[in-house]
């Protein structure tokens, strides 16, 4: 239910001329409510004026929007596109900086803006969830880069004009330093906007762009290095370099440049074209270089090496790390028993909160026992476990259940794409209802719910089109009934992979 303050705020921002006249008279503590109301209802003119008169040095969009209740977010998603509101905030910041440059002594009865820091991180929940109409992380990055360049261009033009308003008979007067605003954001760059972002980061604009999480795709090693060199070192906590075809040589070229980021905790290198199974000259040397360079990242807590074929080389790769990892993603990494044995004996296992071993065929090479041992060692810390598309059958799951049920803190379990039947899923529900923190399970369509020969999954068995919908609906209802009767109605059991991203490492 809305508070009286929020209802009043929505009424105020609905009348833009009235709101604009009233802003200088409104107490500063009411501005957050006005901002939320304007953002929720898409009152872009009111948003612009609120940013221009913001009475605090910090404007954190995520903190302000976190107060919006779920039904408001859903309503907003179906109505005014939220990306437009984000764009409006950016435009208002640019306008404020331009005005401050042109009129440094400007003083009216209106409230003066105190804004110095805008936090635009963690906006995906409020922007991207709307679908095509929402502003993506990429378009936000482009908008911020263009804003930086626009402010920089205005600064140069102002300097060329050599404004005489700041000069007295004795030369330049004691003008205040030019207003600057720092924007903290998560940035997404690919080959289409690489040049634009690099130019913005190097522009010297009074709109200073600071990166927290960087995601770079489809860039060369040289291009990625050039971009990393433009970033302010402090504050960067994640670098995500997926789909960049780097290979071991490219990764060893990049890693030295990451050591300049003192706050780096998360490194993603999935789909980097790493395959140590290829007997090529220099593979051992490159692995040693990468391992040594990873060891120079003292705060590293999360490492994603998805789709890197590491067969038998996990020990060599992780041996130089200075502290335990808390999140390790090794999906489709063609691991051998020696890799899992190393992992369960390593310093990392007791500290792991998130572990992804998806795509590993646990029917081969005696891998099931090392997995059981690994789960036992991680049981006190593990929060998120992915074993998707691991060829697990009812028998394998039964063997894993004792170790799995020892993971008392487990919150999320991914089992989609395995060869399980309805009886196995029933048993899984009954055995795991005692894991009180387990609120999300992504389970596979049962084998007995596929069309055609139900003894074997059909070609494309993981696809929803191959499922007997009526049969599966009955199974899903039965599993839900089991949860309710066990007092676990709040737990979400789903076949939807859209739920899978709910537990990012930094939200654990």
N, C-alpha and C positions, 0 to 999 in steps of 0.2 A: 504494500500500500504506500502511495506517495505521501511524503510529509507535507505539511502546510507550506513550509518554506519553498519546497520544490514546485508545488502547484502555483504559488505566487510568482516564482521565477519564470515559469513557462508563460504565465500571463504577461509579465513584463517584457520578455524578449519577443512576444508575438506582435507587439506594436513597436516597430523599429524607430519611428520619429520620437515617440514618447520615451522609449528606452534610452535613446541617445541623449535626450535632454536630462534624463534622470541620473545617468551614470555618475556625474560628479558628486551627486548627493547621496549615493548609495554607499553604506559602510563596506570597507574592504573585505570583511569576512563573508559577505554575501556573493562576492564575485565567483567563487567556485560553483555555487548552485546555479548562477546565471549561465556560466559556461556550459555546464552539463545540460541545462535545458535548451540552450541554443544549439548545441551539438546534436542532441536527441531529435529536435524538431527541424533541423536543417535551416536554422535562421542564420544564414551566412553574413548578412549585413550586421546583425547583432554580434556575431562572433568577431568580425573585423574590428568593431568598436571596442569590444571587451579586451582584445589583445592590445589594441592601441593604448588602452588606459589601465592595463594590468597592474595592480598595486603591489605585487610581490616580485622578488628577483627571480623566482623559479616558476615555470609553467610546465607541469608534468601531465601530459595528456593521459598516459596510462593510469596514473593515480586518480585523476579526476573521473575518468570513464569507468574505472573499476567500481565506482559507487552506483553505477546504473544497474538496476535489477535485470534479471534474465529476460523478463517479459518485455522490458523496454528495448533491450538489444534486439530481440526477435522482431518486435514491431518496427524498429528503426531499419532493420535489414530489409523488410518488405516495403518500406516507404522510401524516404529520401536517401540517396546513396551517400554513405559516410565518407567515402573518399573525397567528395567535394568539400566537406567540412575540413578535412586535413589540408587540402589545397588552399582553402581560405585562410587557415592559420599561417601557412607559409607566406602567402601573398601579403597578409597583414604585417608580418615581421619585416618583409622587404620594404613595405611602405613606411613603417616606423623608422627604419634605418635611413631611408632616403630623406625623410622629413628632418630627422635629427642632424643630418649632414648639411642640409640647406638652411635650417633654422636652429642653430645650436642654442640660441638664447630665447627660443620660443617659450612664452609663458602666457597662458590664458587661464580662464576660470576652470577649464577642464582638468581632470586629474592627469598628472604626468605619468608616463609609463616607467615602471621600475624594472622592466624585464631585462635579465641578463643571461638566463639559461632556459632553454626549451628542451625538454626530454620527450623525444618522439620514439623511444624504443618500445618494444612489445605492443605494437599497434595491430598485429595480425588478427587478434581475436575480435577487434572492433572494425576492421576494414576488409580483410580478405574473405571473411566468412560470408559476405553477401554475394559472392559469385562474380559474374562478369561485370556487374556495375560497380563493384568495389575497387578501390585503388590498391594495386598490388605493391609488394615491397619494391619491385623493380621500378614502377612508375613513381613511387615516393622518392626513390633515389634520384631518378631523373629530375623530378620537380625541385628537389633540394639543390642539386647541382646547378640547374638553370638559375635558381634564386641567388646562389652564391655569385655566379657570373654576372647576373644583372646588377647586384649591389656593387661588385667590383668595378663594372663598367661605369656606374654612376659616380663612384669615388674618383676614377680617373678623369672623368669629364669635369667634375667639380674642381679638382686640382688644376686642370688646364685653365679653367675660367679665372682662377686666382681670386676668389671672392674677396672684395675689398671691405666687406662688412666687418671682418675680424681685425682690421688694421686701424691703428691710430697714428697720430703724428710721429710717435717715436718708434714706429715699426709694428710688428705683430703684437696684439694684445694677449693677455693671459687667457686664451680660450681654453675651455675644458677639453680634455682628450675626447676624441671621437667616440661616439657610442658604438659598442660592439655587442653582439649576441652570439652565444655559443649554442649550437643545436647538436644534441646527442641523438644518434640514430643508428638503426641497423641498416646496412647497405647491401644491395644486390647489384652486381655488375657483370655484364657479359660483353661479347665483342662489339655489340651495337652501341653501347653507351660507355665503353671503356675510356675513349678519348675525352668525352664530356666530363666524366667524373674526375679524371686525373687533372684536367685543366682547372676544375673548380677547387680541388684540394690544394692546388699550387697557386691560386689566384691572389692570396693575401687579402681576401674580402673581409670586411667587418662582420659578415655573417660567417662565423667559423664553424665548419662542419667537422664534428668529432664522431668517430666510428666506435661502436661497441661490438657488434657482431658483423663480420664481413663474409659475404657469400660471393664467390667469383666462379663463373662457369665459362667454359669454352675459350679460355685464354692460354696463350703460350707461357712457358716458364719465364721468359724475359718480360712479357707484359705484366705478369703477376708480380714479379720483383719490382717493376717500375711503379705499380700501384701501391705495394706495401711500403715503399720508400716515401710515399706522399702522406701516409697516415701518421697522426700524432701517436707516439708510442704508448702513452698511458691511457688506460681505459679500454683497450682492445682485449676482450675476453675470449672471443671465438673467431677462428679463421676456418672457413668452409671452402675447400677447393675441389669440388666434385666435377666430374665430366671434363677434366682438363688434359687427359691423355699424357700425363707427365712422365710416366715410367720412373724407375728408380733413379735414373740420372737427373731427371727434372726435379724430383722431390729433394734429392741431395743438393741441388742448386738453390732451391727455395728455402730450405730449413734454416740456414745461417741467418737469413733476413728476419726470421720469426723470433730469434733470440733477443731482439731489441724491444719486444713487447713484454714489459715486466708483469702484466696482469693476465697474460694468456693462459687460459685453463682448458680450452677445448680446441682440438685440431681434427678436422674432417678431411680425409683423403680418399673417399670412395671413388670407384670407377676411374682409377688413375693409370690403368694399363700396366699393372705390376703383376708379373708372372714369373716366379723364381723357378718354375718347373722347366723353363726354357734354358737349356745348357748353353748360355751365351758367355763370352769372355767378360770378366769384370763384375759378374753378378755378386760374388762374395765380397769384393771390395766395396761395391755400392751399398750392399746391406750393412757393412761395417760403418760406412760413412753416415748412413741414415740413422743407425742406432746411436752413434756418438752424438749426432746433432739433436736427436730427441732427448738425449741426456742433458742437453744444455737449456732445456725448457723446464725450469725448476718448479713451476706451479701447475704443470700439465696434469689435469685430472680426467679428461675425456679424450679418447682416441678412437676414430672411426676409420677402419681400413677396409670397408666393405668392397667385395669383388676383387680383392687382391689375392692372387693365388700364392699363398705363403707356405705351402706344404713342407713341414718339418723345420721352418725357420723362425717360428714365433719366439723361441728363446733368444736367438741372436738379435732379433729386432727390438725386443723389450728389455734386454739385459742391462742397459745403461741408464734407464730411467731412475731419477733420484728419489722419487716418492711413489707410493702406490697409486695406480689408476682407480677411479671410482666408476667409470663408464668405459666399456670396451665393446666395440661393434665389429664383429668379424663375420658378417653375413657373406655367404658364398665365397669363402676363403680356402676351400679345399684342404682343410686341416687334417693332420695325421694324428694317430694316438699320442705320439711324442709331444705334439703341440699342446694337447689338453692335459697331458701329464705335467708338462712344465707349468702350465697355467695354474693347476690346482696346488702345486708346490710353491708357487711364487708369492712374493709379497703382495701382489695385486688381489688374489682371490679373496682374502678375508675383508678387503675394503670395497669390493665391487657392489655398487648399487644398481647398475644397469649392465646387462649382458645380452648381446645379440649373437646367436650362433645359427641364424636362419640359413637355409640352403645347404646345410651339412647333412650328408647321408649317413645317419647313425646306424644303418643296417650293415655298413661295410667296415672292415679293418678293425674290428673289436673296439669301436669308439664308444659304445654305450657305457661300459664300466668307467672309463675316465670321465665321462659326463656325470655319472652318478657321484663320483668322488668330488668333482668340481662343485656340484650343487651342495654337497654336504659342507664343504669348506666355506662357501659363500652364504650359507643359510642364515647367518646372523645379520647380514648387511643387505642382502639382495632385495630390491624393490621392483625391478622391471626385468622380465625374462622373455626373450623372443626365441622360439624354436619353430619358426614357420618353415614349411616346405622341407622338412627334415626326414621325410619318408617314415615317420613314426607310425607304427601299427598299434593295435590294442595291446599286444604283448609287450612292446617297447614301453608304452605308456604305463602299463601295470608295473614294470620293473623300475620306472623312474619315480612313481608316486611316493614311496617312502621318503626319498631324498627331497622331493618337491614339497611334501607336507611339513618338512622341517624348516622350510623358508618362511618363518613366522611373520616376517614383515612384508611379504610380497604384496604388491599393489596391482601389478599388471602382468598378465600371462598371454603370450601370443602363440597359438597353436594352429593357425590357419594353414591350409594346404597339406595337412597330414592325412594318412589313411586310417581314420578312426570310424567306428560304428556307433550307433545310438547307445548300445549297452555300455560301451567304453565312456561315452560322454556322461551318461547317468552316473557311472561310478566316479568319474572325475568330480562331478558336482557334490556327491555325497562325501567324498574324501577331503575336499578342499573347503567345505563350508566352515570348518574350524579356523581357517586362515582369515581372521576378521578384517584385515586390511586389504584383502583381495577384492577390489571393486570393479575390475575390468578383465574379462577373459575374451579373447578373440579366438573362436573355435572354428573348425572346418565343417563344411557340409558333410554330414555322415554318409558313408559309402552306401548305406541302404536307402538313401534318399535320391540316388541318381536314377535317371531314366535308362531304360535298356537293361543290360546285364549288370545287376547290382553287386555281383561278386567281385567285379573289377571296375575301377573308375574308367570312364570313357575317355577318348581323346579330348583334351581340353577339360579334364575333369574338375579343375579348379574354378571353372567359369560358372556363373550363376545360371546361364541358359541351359545347362545340362541337368539341372536339379528339378525333381518333381516337387512343385511348389506346395501342393496340398499335403504331401507326405512330410515335407520339411516343416511346414507350419505346425503340424501336430507335434513333431519332435521339439520345436522351439517352445511351444506352449507347455509341454511336459517338463522341460528343463526349468522353465520359469516357475512352474508349480512347485518343483522340488526346492528351488531357492526360497520361495515364499514360505513353504511349510517348515523350512529349516531356520526361519527367522532372518534370512538374508535377501529380502526383497529389494534392498537398495543396490545390490550387486548387478552390474551390467554384463550379460553374456550375449555376445553378438558375433555375427559372421562378417560384419562391416569393417573393412580395413580403414575407413575414415576415422574410426575411433582410435587407431593405433598411435597417432601422434600426440596423445593426451599427456604423456609423461616425457617431456624434454628433460635433459640432465639438469638444467638450471631450475627446473620446477620441482625436482625430487625433494 
